[in-house]
Amino acid sequence: MKQMEKTNFYIFTGGPGAGKTALLHELGRRGFRCVREGARDIIRRQMATGGDALPWQDTLKYSKAMLDQAITDYKNALALTENYVFFDRGIPDVLGYAKLTGLEPWDDLIEAVANFRYNKNIFVLPPWEDIYHTDDERKQTFDVAIKTFDW
């Protein structure tokens, strides 16, 4: 696979519930191209179909689904524009999630991180307890959000 580096692709990352989605929604409202995080869509689809690719059931299967979605999002964004594109998480986040949850990074993940490159500058949002909340799709405690950020 040939390495692609898109210096106009920027990742917003950090622990869950830090305000990434709200910030990217505002950037989108102001006319910037934004790519939403695929994790919630994966969880919704799995819950609707009785699937087990969920973070609380089969973490490896869930992680692989996140990687597939992140690669698809990256490839789809290639056709969007030559201007800035902002991602609510990216392929490197899947590697971080795998390590955080104790999974051994698999070959396809390592290859994707090496070959689908974003701008080297990233936006990392710290945990923000005042806005943090759980729901049917986000079951992590605030302590897990802190650990995700610290990783």
C-alpha positions as CSV (number, residue, x, y, z in Angstrom):
1,M,0.0,0.0,0.0
2,K,1.3,3.4,-0.9
3,Q,1.6,6.0,1.9
4,M,-0.7,8.9,1.6
5,E,-0.1,12.1,3.6
6,K,-2.8,14.7,3.6
7,T,-1.5,17.8,5.4
8,N,-4.9,19.4,5.1
9,F,-6.5,16.6,7.2
10,Y,-6.7,17.4,10.9
11,I,-7.7,15.1,13.7
12,F,-9.6,16.2,16.8
13,T,-9.0,13.7,19.6
14,G,-9.2,13.2,23.3
15,G,-11.3,11.2,25.7
16,P,-15.0,10.6,25.3
17,G,-17.3,13.5,26.2
18,A,-14.7,16.3,25.9
19,G,-16.7,18.3,23.4
20,K,-15.1,17.2,20.1
21,T,-18.4,16.6,18.3
22,A,-19.8,19.9,19.4
23,L,-16.7,21.8,18.3
24,L,-16.7,20.0,14.9
25,H,-20.4,20.7,14.5
26,E,-19.6,24.4,14.9
27,L,-16.7,24.3,12.4
28,G,-19.1,22.6,9.9
29,R,-21.7,25.3,10.5
30,R,-19.0,27.8,9.6
31,G,-18.4,26.0,6.3
32,F,-15.5,23.7,7.0
33,R,-15.5,20.1,5.9
34,C,-15.9,17.8,8.9
35,V,-16.0,14.1,9.2
36,R,-18.0,12.7,12.1
37,E,-16.8,9.9,14.3
38,G,-18.0,6.5,13.2
39,A,-18.0,4.8,16.7
40,R,-21.5,5.8,17.6
41,D,-22.9,4.7,14.2
42,I,-21.2,1.3,14.7
43,I,-22.7,1.0,18.1
44,R,-26.2,2.0,16.9
45,R,-26.0,-0.5,14.0
46,Q,-24.8,-3.3,16.2
47,M,-27.5,-2.7,18.8
48,A,-30.2,-2.5,16.2
49,T,-29.2,-5.7,14.6
50,G,-28.2,-7.7,17.7
51,G,-24.6,-7.6,16.7
52,D,-21.7,-8.1,19.2
53,A,-19.1,-5.7,17.7
54,L,-19.6,-3.5,20.7
55,P,-17.0,-2.1,23.2
56,W,-18.7,-4.0,26.1
57,Q,-19.0,-7.3,24.2
58,D,-16.4,-8.0,21.6
59,T,-13.7,-5.3,21.8
60,L,-11.6,-6.7,19.0
61,K,-14.5,-6.9,16.6
62,Y,-15.6,-3.4,17.6
63,S,-12.0,-2.1,17.1
64,K,-11.8,-3.7,13.6
65,A,-15.2,-2.1,12.7
66,M,-13.8,1.3,13.8
67,L,-10.7,0.8,11.7
68,D,-12.7,-0.1,8.6
69,Q,-14.9,3.0,9.2
70,A,-11.9,5.3,9.7
71,I,-10.3,4.1,6.5
72,T,-13.5,4.6,4.6
73,D,-13.9,8.1,6.0
74,Y,-10.3,8.9,5.1
75,K,-10.7,7.7,1.5
76,N,-14.0,9.4,1.1
77,A,-12.5,12.7,2.3
78,L,-9.8,12.5,-0.4
79,A,-12.5,13.5,-2.9
80,L,-14.0,16.2,-0.7
81,T,-11.7,19.1,-1.2
82,E,-8.1,20.4,-1.1
83,N,-9.1,22.7,1.7
84,Y,-9.1,21.8,5.4
85,V,-10.9,18.6,6.5
86,F,-11.4,18.1,10.2
87,F,-12.0,14.6,11.6
88,D,-13.7,13.6,14.8
89,R,-11.0,11.1,15.6
90,G,-9.0,9.2,13.0
91,I,-7.1,6.0,12.3
92,P,-4.5,6.6,15.0
93,D,-7.3,6.7,17.5
94,V,-8.1,3.1,16.8
95,L,-4.5,2.2,17.7
96,G,-4.8,4.2,20.9
97,Y,-8.1,2.4,21.7
98,A,-6.6,-1.0,21.1
99,K,-3.7,-0.3,23.4
100,L,-6.0,1.3,26.1
101,T,-8.2,-1.8,26.1
102,G,-5.3,-4.3,26.1
103,L,-5.6,-5.5,22.5
104,E,-2.4,-6.3,20.6
105,P,-2.3,-4.1,17.5
106,W,-2.9,-6.3,14.4
107,D,-1.2,-6.0,11.1
108,D,-3.9,-4.2,9.2
109,L,-4.1,-1.6,12.0
110,I,-0.4,-1.0,12.0
111,E,-0.3,-0.7,8.2
112,A,-3.2,1.7,8.2
113,V,-1.6,4.0,10.8
114,A,1.6,4.0,8.7
115,N,-0.1,4.6,5.4
116,F,-3.0,6.9,6.0
117,R,-1.3,10.1,7.3
118,Y,-2.9,13.2,8.6
119,N,-1.4,16.6,9.4
120,K,1.2,16.1,12.2
121,N,-0.5,18.8,14.3
122,I,-3.6,17.4,16.1
123,F,-6.2,19.0,18.4
124,V,-6.4,17.1,21.7
125,L,-9.3,18.0,23.9
126,P,-8.9,17.3,27.6
127,P,-11.6,15.7,29.8
128,W,-14.2,18.1,30.9
129,E,-16.3,16.8,33.8
130,D,-18.9,19.6,33.6
131,I,-20.1,18.4,30.2
132,Y,-19.4,14.7,30.5
133,H,-22.3,12.4,30.5
134,T,-23.0,8.7,29.7
135,D,-25.8,7.4,27.5
136,D,-26.8,4.1,25.8
137,E,-23.8,4.4,23.5
138,R,-21.2,6.0,25.8
139,K,-21.0,3.8,28.9
140,Q,-17.4,4.8,29.9
141,T,-17.0,6.4,33.3
142,F,-15.4,9.8,33.6
143,D,-12.3,8.0,35.0
144,V,-12.1,6.1,31.7
145,A,-12.3,9.3,29.8
146,I,-9.4,10.6,31.8
147,K,-7.4,7.4,31.1
148,T,-8.2,7.7,27.4
149,F,-6.9,11.3,27.4
150,D,-3.8,10.4,29.3
151,W,-2.9,7.6,27.0
